[in-house]
Amino acid sequence: MNVTLHEGDLPAGLDLGAVVAIDTETLGLRPMRDRLCLVQLSSGDGNVHLVKFSTSNYNAPNLKKLLADPKITKLFHFARFDVGVMHTYLGVLTAPIYCTKIASRIARTYTGHHSLKNLVKDLLQLDIDKQQQTTDWGAATLSPEQIEYAATDVLHLHRIRAILDESLVREGRMELATACFGFLPHRALLDMAGWAEEDIFTH
């Protein structure tokens, strides 16, 4: 694994391919309170790019261009949160999307375990350490352990997607999953607008 840390934006001209795995780290789980600190990206080739943000500078034109590019699929685990927090701080509604958590819940109905740690263990037979998840991502300098943790969160998503796609096709559920992926940006907007806890589809 090769990790490159960037301050404030991706470098101009960086080509990460047609499918980019993305994750975020924040100060907490409430986007309106807990700021975006880090965005992780990988093209699935073992290279990971980390974009670290200060408390006030979210200009990042190169990252925003990638997030908004309709020709690039953005690959997440639990896209609903990441899309919402990036819209809040970067002002970009990310699309198109593939979410491995949604794909797992639709394809793997034989289990209730759909965390990234579970998927990496069940599908790739690997263990990932989540110990750094609740550390201070707003620190001026990230520790080597934080950097490794952040990079690992996007390192395996391409392989997981390929396995989940096989299951979705086998069970005839790919069309349903694709429709859910298409709705995810709107689900994130509902969260940010105050409907995070309310199921608007209930009677």
Backbone hydrogen bonds, N-H to C=O, Kabsch-Sander energy under -0.5 kcal/mol:
donor,donor_aa,acceptor,acceptor_aa,energy
2,N,46,G,-2.2
3,V,1,M,-0.5
4,T,48,V,-2.6
6,H,4,T,-0.5
6,H,50,L,-3.6
8,G,6,H,-0.7
8,G,52,K,-3.0
14,L,11,P,-1.4
16,L,14,L,-0.6
20,V,73,T,-2.6
21,A,42,S,-3.1
22,I,75,L,-3.0
23,D,40,Q,-1.7
25,E,38,L,-2.3
27,L,35,R,-1.6
33,R,30,R,-2.1
34,D,30,R,-4.1
35,R,33,R,-0.7
37,C,25,E,-2.6
38,L,25,E,-1.9
39,V,51,V,-2.0
40,Q,23,D,-2.6
41,L,49,H,-2.5
42,S,21,A,-1.9
43,S,47,N,-0.6
48,V,2,N,-3.0
49,H,41,L,-3.1
50,L,4,T,-3.0
51,V,39,V,-3.0
52,K,6,H,-3.0
52,K,50,L,-0.6
53,F,37,C,-2.6
58,Y,56,S,-0.9
64,K,60,A,-2.4
65,K,61,P,-1.9
66,L,62,N,-1.7
67,L,63,L,-2.5
68,A,64,K,-1.8
69,D,65,K,-0.8
69,D,66,L,-0.8
72,I,69,D,-1.4
73,T,18,A,-2.9
73,T,71,K,-0.5
74,K,96,P,-2.6
75,L,20,V,-3.0
75,L,73,T,-0.6
76,F,74,K,-0.6
76,F,98,Y,-3.0
81,F,78,F,-0.9
82,D,78,F,-1.2
83,V,79,A,-3.2
84,G,80,R,-1.3
85,V,81,F,-2.6
86,M,82,D,-2.3
87,H,83,V,-1.9
88,T,84,G,-2.0
89,Y,85,V,-1.9
90,L,86,M,-2.6
91,G,86,M,-0.7
91,G,87,H,-0.9
92,V,86,M,-0.8
94,T,92,V,-0.9
95,A,67,L,-1.4
98,Y,74,K,-2.3
100,T,76,F,-3.0
100,T,98,Y,-0.5
103,A,99,C,-2.5
104,S,100,T,-2.2
105,R,101,K,-2.1
106,I,102,I,-1.9
107,A,103,A,-2.7
108,R,104,S,-3.1
109,T,107,A,-0.8
111,T,108,R,-1.4
114,H,112,G,-0.7
119,L,115,S,-2.5
120,V,116,L,-2.7
121,K,117,K,-2.0
122,D,118,N,-3.4
123,L,119,L,-2.8
124,L,119,L,-0.6
124,L,120,V,-1.2
125,Q,121,K,-1.0
126,L,120,V,-1.6
130,K,128,I,-0.6
133,Q,130,K,-1.6
134,T,131,Q,-0.6
135,T,132,Q,-1.7
137,W,135,T,-1.1
139,A,136,D,-1.1
147,I,143,S,-2.4
148,E,144,P,-2.3
149,Y,145,E,-2.3
150,A,146,Q,-2.8
151,A,147,I,-2.3
152,T,148,E,-2.2
153,D,149,Y,-1.3
154,V,151,A,-1.4
155,L,151,A,-0.9
156,H,152,T,-0.7
160,I,156,H,-2.1
161,R,157,L,-2.6
162,A,158,H,-1.9
163,I,159,R,-1.7
164,L,160,I,-2.7
165,D,161,R,-2.8
166,E,162,A,-1.4
167,S,163,I,-1.5
168,L,164,L,-2.7
169,V,165,D,-2.6
170,R,166,E,-2.3
171,E,167,S,-2.2
172,G,169,V,-1.1
173,R,168,L,-3.0
174,M,168,L,-0.8
177,A,173,R,-2.3
178,T,174,M,-2.7
179,A,175,E,-1.9
180,C,176,L,-1.9
181,F,177,A,-2.4
182,G,178,T,-2.0
183,F,179,A,-1.2
184,L,180,C,-1.2
184,L,181,F,-0.5
186,H,183,F,-0.8
187,R,183,F,-2.0
188,A,184,L,-2.5
189,L,185,P,-1.8
190,L,186,H,-2.3
191,D,187,R,-2.0
192,M,188,A,-2.3
193,A,189,L,-1.6
194,G,191,D,-1.4
195,W,190,L,-2.9
196,A,191,D,-0.6
200,I,198,E,-1.0
202,T,199,D,-1.5
